[in-house]
C-alpha cells in the first residue's frame, strides 16, 4: 500500500522528463530535396509547405530546397515536376557539423567550431575586455523573450563615435549559424589586427564599427535546443498556434507590398501583423535611425546563408534600381573577386529581387531608403545547398577568411 502513492507521484515526473527530451527534432532519415516546380506554382508550393518539415529557401518558387520526413518524401517528390536529393540523411549531416565546444578565450581556434549562445556572448565580452580603449559592448533593444540584442562597437584614433558608421548584422535567421561566426570574425580581425596590420588600422581609423553577431537571439537559442532548422523569432500571434515572425520581412519600409513575404503565421516568411511589430526589429530600426542621425552609415551588411550571393536593393521591386546601383555593383564585383581570390568560392551578385527573389520588409531596403546608408548589402554565405545551413565545422575558417577579404575590399572601395 505504501508503494502505490510513491510510484503514482514518480510516474508523472519520469514521463515529464521523457516528454521534455522528445521536444528536440530528430532529423535522422530526413532528406533535403531540391524541387523544380511546373505549372500552378503557388498551389503546389502551399501543398509542399504542408508536407515538408522546412522550406530552406522560401520565396524561390521555381526551385525549392525542402527538408522532408522519410514518410513524406514520395508525396513531396510527386508534387514537383522534377526532384533531386541534395542530402540523403539530414541527421548524418548534423553530426558532421561537429560538437559545440566549450568556451575558450578569444583566439583563432574559436572559428573551428560552433558555439552556444551563452558562449557567443562571453566571446564578445572577452574580446572587448582585451581592447577596452577602443571598443565597448552595445545593445540594440531586446528580444521577445527578453534577451538583449548584443554587439560590439569598435573605433579608432579619432575617438568613439567620431566617424561614419559601418554596421554589420548576423543571425537574423536563427538557423544560419555560419553568419554568427562570420560577423564575429569581422570584430575579431578589426581588434586583434589593429596594432599590427596597416590595412586594418586604416579601416578602424576611418569608421566606427557596430557589429551585431546575433540579432535573433531567441530563435538562435531555439535552433540549438529544439529545432536546428528554425528560422524566425519566437513571437506568438493570437490568431494562430504557429510561432515566429520573419524579422527580415518585418522592417517598416514597403512592408505592405504584396508578394515578398507571407501573411500566414505558419509560413517561414511570416511578415507579422503590422510593420515593425517584432521587438527585435524595433531595436534594429532604432539602431539604424540613431546611427543615421549621428554620423551617417557608410556601409551596412546583413549576413545570411546560404547560396553565395552578394545582393543590394531593392527586394520589393524587381524593376527599381538604387541611384548608386552602378557603384553598388562595382563594390560587390570587387568583393566577389577578393573572395574567389582567397579560395575560389564563386559568388553571384546583383539587385536582390531580380537576382534571387522578391522580399518585402527586408533590412537592406530599409537601410538604403530610410537609413540613408550609402552601400547596403545582403551576403548569402556558403554553400550552394550541399550542406545548406548545416555547414560542417571544417568550413567555418575557410568561410570567415574568404568573407573577411570580401568585406575588406568593400571597405577600401566604399
Ligand atoms: Zn537568412
Boltz pocket constraint, residues with backbone or C-beta under 6 A from the ligand:
constraints:
  - pocket:
      binder: B
      contacts: [[A, 172], [A, 173], [A, 176], [A, 303], [A, 304], [A, 305]]
      max_distance: 6.0
